[in-house]
Amino acid sequence: MANEYQCPKCRSHKIRIRYPDIKCLSCGWSEPLTDYPISWSEHRSLCVEYGRPDPGPLEPPEHDLEELHERVLALEERPQPTGKPGRETTPPKETEPRLYGGVSL
């Protein structure tokens, strides 16, 4: 059975596809299989199956309530922007009204 895959760099058919990489045995070109969408648990099992390091479970780090409360307080104490950055929030005040053409009233 002939290999239907071809190296995009040297056009060789000596390609080895092992999760998570594809590699050309002729020129050494290698690329990760980025267009292979799978779940984290499937990725983890494939890493273990193919001898890669176990990336570990996908769980967020735990925080205690005191740490979360301190973070909320720090966010509340931070001054909030009132307008667009780089622009003045109040228009400049003119001392006397002016008409077009430089005529003063």
C-alpha positions in Angstrom: 0.0 0.0 0.0 1.5 3.3 -1.1 1.7 6.3 1.3 -0.8 8.9 0.1 0.8 11.7 2.2 3.5 13.9 0.7 6.0 16.4 2.3 5.1 20.0 1.4 8.8 20.9 1.3 10.6 18.2 -0.6 7.5 16.2 -2.0 8.8 12.9 -0.5 6.4 10.2 0.4 8.5 9.2 3.4 6.2 10.7 6.0 5.7 9.6 9.6 2.6 10.8 11.3 2.7 10.4 15.0 0.5 12.4 17.3 1.0 15.4 17.8 3.6 15.9 15.0 4.0 15.1 11.3 7.6 14.5 10.2 9.4 14.0 6.8 12.0 11.3 7.1 13.8 12.6 4.0 14.4 16.3 4.7 13.6 16.5 8.4 10.6 18.9 8.0 8.3 18.7 11.0 5.1 20.4 12.0 2.5 19.9 14.7 -1.0 18.7 13.8 -2.7 21.9 14.5 -5.8 21.2 12.5 -6.7 18.1 14.5 -9.3 19.3 17.1 -9.8 17.0 20.0 -10.7 17.3 23.7 -8.2 17.7 26.4 -8.8 14.2 27.8 -8.2 12.7 24.4 -5.1 14.8 23.9 -3.8 13.6 27.3 -4.5 9.9 26.5 -2.8 10.2 23.1 0.3 11.8 24.7 0.6 8.9 27.2 0.0 6.3 24.4 2.7 7.8 22.2 5.3 8.2 24.9 4.9 12.0 25.3 5.0 13.6 28.8 1.6 13.6 30.5 0.2 17.2 30.4 -1.9 16.6 33.5 -5.6 17.2 34.1 -7.3 20.3 32.8 -8.4 21.8 36.1 -8.3 25.4 37.1 -6.1 26.2 40.2 -8.1 26.4 43.4 -8.2 29.7 45.3 -9.4 30.2 48.8 -12.1 32.7 49.7 -9.6 35.1 51.4 -7.5 35.4 48.2 -10.6 36.0 46.0 -11.9 38.6 48.5 -8.6 40.5 48.4 -8.6 40.5 44.6 -12.1 41.9 44.5 -11.2 44.6 46.9 -8.1 45.5 44.9 -10.2 45.8 41.7 -12.8 48.0 43.5 -10.1 50.4 44.8 -8.5 50.9 41.4 -9.7 54.1 39.8 -12.1 53.6 36.9 -11.5 55.5 33.6 -14.3 57.9 32.9 -13.7 58.7 29.2 -11.7 57.5 26.2 -8.0 57.2 26.9 -5.9 60.2 25.7 -8.9 62.6 25.5 -10.0 65.3 27.9 -13.3 64.5 29.6 -14.3 68.2 29.8 -14.3 70.5 26.7 -12.0 73.6 26.9 -13.8 76.7 28.2 -13.8 79.8 26.2 -13.8 83.1 28.1 -16.0 85.0 25.6 -18.1 83.7 22.7 -16.6 84.2 19.2 -18.2 84.3 15.8 -16.7 82.8 12.8 -14.0 84.9 11.1 -12.4 86.1 14.3 -15.1 88.6 15.2 -15.6 88.9 19.0 -18.9 89.9 20.7 
